[in-house]
């Protein structure tokens, strides 16, 4: 199960004030008010049910330093109620087995093996840190101890959780944009995206393991990049090798207003207009997988786009496919999309596109078929919009598939505690 993450700020006060405060609604975190008036700011994890009859528990992740400073009694109870987790990290065994298979293969890829061994080393536990003060506390509370909640939408919760895992000090008080700005200052490869894998569900462990392999093959292997045009898939390498022949083929059966949208940036972008009603499939179709097999690809990236030339808007979508042995099908492992419009482009960008030799060749061909200067200028403008949308999509894709440094996640000291009764408040 996908974990959602949480930070906690503990204060005492009125329940009504806790939920009515407008500033609370603007923050990225959620609000939980306990039966003793304690106010928790954060995001809930998954719900666990235990005992007979089942009893709901809220699982909350909080910054240990903040909890210790602002609610020392609760922090002490958590330390005394620690539940020792299973330290056997399942990703370690998965990686060891995979590395062994690569080493015993007919043609071992030494660079890939070395990269994966570095990732494996980062996942090994540091026994010396076992008794150190935790970085975060996973607090499990019965549902009955929570009187009121103010929940937030998924993206806000995710930002708040990332802030806690990465030590962003303003996460309890800041708005989502403030926390996100702090996170953007970090090296993407060093950002902790999840709890250590031994605290995650099986599906999350498999996804994290797959992300490591995908990242390795994108860095060190062969990526087949395809353009999706309706039901057709076109290799970017083929398009770059002979853009004029490909453009001529694509012109067959097209009407003039479609030609305007085909005139876009850097030759191949002219061919990226799919049926907007067809989403990227979860399994790569045979027409695309045949190309990937011919190119002996390790990873497949499929780019498609939706154009609205009248509004000057483009949506570029990129899907990544990966094949985990012994699977034969290419499974979708990530998908992103980004939008841009004419307000996002500059005159210099349009001039650069128009001066591209391949665009000039395509423009000459299309002008011979009746496209006038005004239509050509519109096509170049749309091409520039596509370029911006594509850059944004590529950035989002990199962030999504980049595996965070396992050493960072493995080094995160997590205290898991179950508290069935709240500590008695001290009399001031």
ZAMARGU-4260 file (C-alpha; in steps of 0.2 Angstrom, whole numbers, plus 5000, padded with zeros to 4 digits):
<rodrens>
0) 5000/5000/5000 | 5006/5017/4996 | 5012/5026/5011 | 5006/5044/5014 | 5017/5054/5026
5) 5015/5065/5041 | 5023/5078/5052 | 5016/5082/5069 | 5016/5098/5079 | 5009/5096/5097
10) 5001/5110/5106 | 4986/5111/5119 | 4971/5121/5116 | 4953/5122/5111 | 4946/5109/5099
15) 4935/5121/5090 | 4949/5134/5088 | 4961/5120/5082 | 4949/5116/5067 | 4942/5133/5064
20) 4959/5142/5063 | 4960/5148/5045 | 4979/5147/5045 | 4978/5129/5048 | 4968/5126/5032
25) 4981/5135/5022 | 4995/5123/5028 | 5000/5107/5019 | 4998/5097/5034 | 4982/5089/5041
30) 4975/5092/5058 | 4971/5079/5071 | 4963/5084/5088 | 4965/5071/5102 | 4953/5069/5116
35) 4964/5078/5128 | 4965/5093/5117 | 4982/5090/5109 | 4983/5096/5092 | 4992/5086/5079
40) 4997/5094/5062 | 5002/5082/5049 | 4996/5068/5037 | 4990/5051/5041 | 4998/5035/5036
45) 4988/5019/5031 | 4975/5012/5044 | 4979/4996/5052 | 4966/4985/5060 | 4970/4973/5074
50) 4962/4963/5088 | 4945/4955/5089 | 4934/4964/5086 | 4945/4974/5074 | 4952/4991/5082
55) 4957/5005/5070 | 4974/5013/5073 | 4980/5029/5065 | 4999/5028/5060 | 5007/5045/5061
60) 5025/5050/5056 | 5032/5064/5065 | 5049/5073/5067 | 5057/5066/5083 | 5066/5082/5087
65) 5050/5093/5086 | 5041/5080/5097 | 5054/5079/5110 | 5055/5098/5111 | 5036/5102/5111
70) 5029/5086/5119 | 5042/5078/5130 | 5030/5067/5139 | 5023/5060/5123 | 5040/5058/5116
75) 5046/5048/5132 | 5030/5037/5131 | 5035/5033/5113 | 5053/5029/5117 | 5046/5017/5130
80) 5033/5009/5119 | 5045/5006/5104 | 5041/4991/5093 | 5056/4984/5086 | 5054/4982/5067
85) 5061/4968/5056 | 5078/4974/5051 | 5079/4963/5036 | 5077/4974/5021 | 5069/4964/5007
90) 5077/4976/4994 | 5094/4969/4999 | 5090/4951/4995 | 5081/4957/4979 | 5097/4967/4973
95) 5109/4953/4978 | 5099/4940/4968 | 5098/4952/4953 | 5117/4956/4954 | 5121/4938/4955
100) 5111/4934/4939 | 5120/4948/4930 | 5137/4942/4935 | 5133/4924/4930 | 5126/4930/4913
105) 5134/4927/4896 | 5140/4945/4895 | 5141/4953/4911 | 5138/4972/4911 | 5152/4977/4923
110) 5147/4996/4924 | 5129/4991/4928 | 5134/4978/4941 | 5145/4991/4949 | 5131/5004/4950
115) 5119/4991/4958 | 5133/4986/4970 | 5134/5004/4976 | 5116/5005/4978 | 5116/4988/4988
120) 5130/4995/5000 | 5120/5010/5004 | 5105/4999/5009 | 5115/4989/5022 | 5111/4994/5040
125) 5122/5004/5052 | 5122/4995/5068 | 5131/5009/5077 | 5116/5020/5074 | 5103/5009/5082
130) 5103/5018/5099 | 5105/5035/5092 | 5090/5048/5094 | 5078/5044/5080 | 5075/5056/5066
135) 5056/5052/5064 | 5043/5043/5075 | 5030/5032/5068 | 5016/5034/5081 | 5002/5022/5081
140) 4986/5028/5090 | 4969/5020/5092 | 4956/5029/5082 | 4945/5032/5098 | 4959/5045/5104
145) 4956/5056/5089 | 4941/5068/5091 | 4942/5078/5075 | 4951/5079/5059 | 4954/5091/5045
150) 4960/5082/5030 | 4969/5088/5014 | 4971/5082/4996 | 4984/5070/4991 | 4997/5082/4983
155) 4997/5093/4999 | 5000/5077/5010 | 5014/5071/4999 | 5023/5087/5000 | 5021/5088/5019
160) 5027/5070/5021 | 5043/5073/5010 | 5046/5088/5020 | 5047/5078/5036 | 5057/5064/5029
165) 5070/5077/5023 | 5071/5088/5038 | 5062/5103/5032 | 5059/5113/5048 | 5045/5124/5042
170) 5034/5109/5037 | 5022/5110/5052 | 5019/5129/5049 | 5022/5132/5031 | 5010/5131/5016
175) 5013/5118/5003 | 5022/5130/4991 | 5034/5135/5005 | 5039/5117/5009 | 5040/5113/4991
180) 5052/5127/4988 | 5063/5120/5002 | 5063/5103/4994 | 5068/5110/4977 | 5084/5116/4984
185) 5089/5098/4988 | 5099/5086/4976 | 5085/5075/4968 | 5095/5060/4971 | 5097/5064/4989
190) 5078/5067/4992 | 5071/5053/5004 | 5055/5048/4996 | 5049/5034/5007 | 5052/5026/5024
195) 5066/5013/5024 | 5059/4998/5014 | 5058/4986/5029 | 5044/4997/5035 | 5034/4997/5019
200) 5021/4985/5011 | 5027/4972/4998 | 5020/4982/4984 | 5030/4997/4989 | 5046/4987/4991
205) 5043/4980/4973 | 5041/4997/4966 | 5056/5004/4975 | 5067/4989/4968 | 5060/4992/4951
210) 5064/5010/4952 | 5082/5006/4956 | 5083/4995/4940 | 5075/5007/4929 | 5086/5021/4935
215) 5101/5010/4932 | 5096/5005/4914 | 5091/5023/4909 | 5108/5029/4915 | 5119/5015/4908
220) 5108/5005/4896 | 5099/5008/4880 | 5083/5018/4880 | 5072/5016/4865 | 5062/5033/4862
225) 5046/5032/4852 | 5034/5044/4846 | 5016/5039/4847 | 5005/5045/4833 | 4988/5038/4835
230) 4990/5019/4834 | 5007/5020/4826 | 5024/5021/4835 | 5039/5029/4827 | 5057/5028/4833
235) 5065/5044/4836 | 5081/5037/4829 | 5073/5033/4813 | 5064/5050/4812 | 5081/5059/4815
240) 5090/5049/4802 | 5077/5053/4788 | 5065/5067/4794 | 5059/5071/4776 | 5055/5053/4771
245) 5045/5051/4787 | 5036/5068/4785 | 5031/5063/4767 | 5024/5047/4774 | 5014/5055/4788
250) 5007/5068/4775 | 4997/5054/4767 | 4978/5056/4770 | 4980/5072/4781 | 4970/5088/4778
255) 4977/5105/4777 | 4973/5111/4795 | 4982/5095/4802 | 4997/5100/4792 | 4998/5116/4802
260) 5000/5106/4818 | 5013/5094/4810 | 5025/5109/4808 | 5033/5109/4825 | 5050/5110/4833
265) 5065/5099/4829 | 5058/5089/4815 | 5051/5074/4825 | 5039/5084/4836 | 5029/5087/4821
270) 5024/5069/4821 | 5018/5068/4839 | 4999/5071/4838 | 4990/5056/4845 | 4972/5053/4847
275) 4968/5063/4862 | 4955/5051/4869 | 4968/5036/4870 | 4978/5035/4886 | 4995/5027/4886
280) 4992/5008/4888 | 4998/4999/4903 | 5006/4985/4892 | 5017/4991/4877 | 5008/4986/4861
285) 5017/4974/4850 | 5020/4987/4836 | 5030/4997/4849 | 5038/4982/4858 | 5044/4975/4841
290) 5054/4991/4838 | 5061/4991/4856 | 5067/4973/4853 | 5075/4977/4836 | 5085/4991/4845
295) 5089/4979/4860 | 5082/4992/4872 | 5083/4991/4891 | 5070/5005/4893 | 5056/5012/4882
300) 5050/5030/4883 | 5034/5034/4873 | 5030/5052/4869 | 5013/5058/4863 | 5005/5075/4862
305) 4988/5084/4861 | 4988/5100/4851 | 4975/5114/4851 | 4982/5126/4838 | 4968/5138/4839
310) 4971/5141/4858 | 4990/5139/4856 | 4991/5125/4869 | 5000/5109/4869 | 5000/5094/4881
315) 5015/5082/4880 | 5014/5065/4889 | 5028/5053/4892 | 5026/5035/4898 | 5041/5024/4903
320) 5040/5005/4900 | 5051/4992/4908 | 5052/4973/4907 | 5057/4964/4923 | 5064/4946/4920
325) 5057/4934/4917 | 5042/4945/4910 | 5040/4946/4891 | 5029/4961/4891 | 5034/4979/4893
330) 5025/4986/4908 | 5022/5004/4911 | 5031/5010/4926 | 5029/5029/4925 | 5019/5042/4916
335) 5019/5061/4916 | 5011/5075/4906 | 5014/5094/4905 | 5005/5108/4897 | 5012/5124/4889
340) 5004/5139/4879 | 5009/5153/4869 | 5012/5164/4884 | 5027/5152/4889 | 5037/5155/4873
345) 5049/5169/4867 | 5052/5176/4850 | 5070/5170/4851 | 5064/5152/4853 | 5053/5153/4838
350) 5067/5160/4827 | 5079/5146/4833 | 5066/5133/4827 | 5063/5141/4811 | 5082/5141/4807
355) 5084/5123/4810 | 5089/5115/4794 | 5076/5100/4796 | 5062/5112/4799 | 5067/5122/4784
360) 5066/5107/4773 | 5049/5102/4780 | 5043/5120/4778 | 5048/5119/4760 | 5039/5103/4757
365) 5023/5109/4766 | 5023/5126/4757 | 5023/5117/4741 | 5007/5109/4746 | 4998/5126/4749
370) 5003/5131/4767 | 5005/5150/4767 | 5017/5161/4778 | 5004/5164/4791 | 5001/5146/4793
375) 5019/5142/4794 | 5022/5155/4807 | 5007/5148/4817 | 5015/5131/4815 | 5032/5137/4822
380) 5023/5145/4837 | 5014/5129/4841 | 5031/5120/4839 | 5039/5131/4852 | 5024/5128/4864
385) 5027/5109/4861 | 5045/5111/4865 | 5042/5120/4882 | 5029/5107/4886 | 5041/5093/4882
390) 5055/5100/4893 | 5043/5101/4907 | 5037/5083/4905 | 5055/5077/4904 | 5059/5086/4920
395) 5044/5078/4929 | 5049/5061/4922 | 5066/5063/4929 | 5060/5067/4946 | 5047/5053/4946
400) 5059/5039/4940 | 5075/5044/4949 | 5078/5033/4963 | 5083/5042/4979 | 5100/5037/4986
405) 5096/5021/4996 | 5110/5027/5009 | 5099/5042/5013 | 5083/5031/5016 | 5093/5017/5025
410) 5101/5030/5036 | 5085/5037/5042 | 5082/5032/5060 | 5064/5028/5063 | 5056/5024/5080
415) 5040/5015/5078 | 5029/5016/5094 | 5011/5010/5099 | 5003/5021/5112 | 4986/5016/5118
420) 4984/5029/5131 | 4989/5047/5131 | 5001/5054/5144 | 4993/5064/5158 | 4996/5082/5156
425) 5007/5090/5169 | 4999/5103/5180 | 5006/5120/5177
</rodrens>
